[in-house]
């Protein structure tokens, strides 16, 4: 299910990146060259991050583990925004033993991209990841609650069976 959510995030972010591309007439206007360049650069960064995530999904477990260690060490040393987002994507990989939603949310909350202008592609990307993680947490909480109810019902059923067997 997490893989589906992350794949949906990739697809939404990719379509969002295309949506944020400047119109040809905007790209040609010299007065808006700087913002268009920033958006184009951020679009490219987001696209590269999405491609990176797809690469992570295809990696064998040992290679993924080495990648996690390398990115974690690099981020601990340099604290770059790119390193932060790469580490966040590594924490999103389904079935990874280092999965930690609390750490992921802390990474995303500390992202400089959250303070970027409202139309920033990186800001949209970070916001999307935060929403997906929050949704996954809600779903997991609901699944845990349902499992607890099921376990309680099974306990009651066993108890009733034990009583019925003693009465015979």
N, C-alpha and C positions, 0 to 999 in steps of 0.2 A: 504494500500500500504506500509506503514511504517513497519507493521508487516511482510510483505513479504520480505522487504529489510533486516530487522533484522534477520529473519529466514534464509535468504540466507547467511548472514554474519556468523551466527552460523555454518551452514553447511560448508561454505568455511573454516572457522577457524578450524573446527574439522578435515576436510580433510588435512588442512595445518599442523595441529599438528601431524597427523600420518606420514605425509611426512617428518617431521623434526625429527622423532624418530631415534636414532642412530642404525646403522646396528649392528647385533649381534657381529661381529668381532671387531667393534669399542668399544662396551660396555665392552668387555673382556680385551682390551688393558689397562694396568695399566698407561701408559704414558698419556693417554687422559682421565683418570678417572674424573678429575675435570670438564672439559668442558661438558662431557657427563652427569655428575651429574647435572650441572647447567641447561642443556637443558631438562633433564628429569624432574627436579623440575619445570621449567618454563612451560613445556608441561602440567604437572599436574595442575599448577595454572590456565593456560588458560582453560583447560578442566573444572576445578571447576567453573571458571567464566561463562563459557558457560552453565553449568548446573544451576548455580545461575540465569542466565537470563531466562532460560526455566521455572524455578520455579516462577520467577516474572510474567511471562506471564500467569501463571495459578492461581495467587493469586486473591482473591476478592478485590474489590476497597479499603475497609477499612483496610485490612491487608497490602495492597500495600502502602497505605498512612502511616501507622505506620512504615513500613520498610524504606520508604523514609526519614521519620523524624529521625529514629534511625541512619541510615547510614550517613545522613547529619551532625548530631550532633557528631558522632564518627569521621568523617573526619575533621570537624572543630577543634576538640580537638587534634587528633593524626597526621593528614596529612600523613598517610601511603599510599604507592602505591596501595595496595589492596583496601583500602577505596576509593581512587581516582577512580579506575576502577569500583568498585561496584556502586559508585555514577554516573559514566558515563553511566553504563548500565541502571540504574534507569531512567536516563534522556532520554534513548532510548525507553522506554516502550510506545507503541502506545496508544494514547488517554489519557495519564497521564496529569493532570492539571498543573503539574510543568514543563512541556516540555519547554525547553529553549535551542535552538541550539547554541546560543552565549556562554552560560555558559558551555555547553557540549564541544564546541571547545576549550574554555579556559582551562577546565580541562584536555583535551587530549593534548593540547599544553604544559602544565606544567608537563606532565607525565615523570618521570625519565626513563621509558621504551623507550622513544623516543631516548635516548642517549645510549641505550644498543648496543652491537655489532649487526652488520647487520643481523646475522643469529639467533638472539634472538626471540623465540616464542612470548614473551610479546611485543616486538617491532613490530612484524608482526601484532599482535592483535590490538594494538593502531593505527597503520597505517591503517588497515582495517576499524576500526571505524571512523577515520578521513575521509577516502575516502567516506564511506557510508553517513556520515553526509553532506559532501560537495555535494554529488550527490543529496541527498534529498533537500538541499537548492536550488540547480539549478532547480530541478523539481518543487519545490514550487514557485520559481520566475516565471518560465514559466507558471505554472497554474494561477498565479495571473495576468500575462500579458494577457493570453487568456481570463480570466474572465473580465478584463477591456475592451478588444476589444468587447466581447460579449455584455457587458453592453452598450457600445457606439453604437453598431449596434441596440440594442433594443430601445435605446433612439431615434435614427434616424427613426426607423420603426414607433414608436409611433407618432413622429412628422409628418411623412408623412401621417399616418392615420388621424391625426387631421386635416391636411390641406384638405385631400380628403373629409372628413365629412363636413367641412365648405363650400366647393365648391358646394355641393349638395343642 
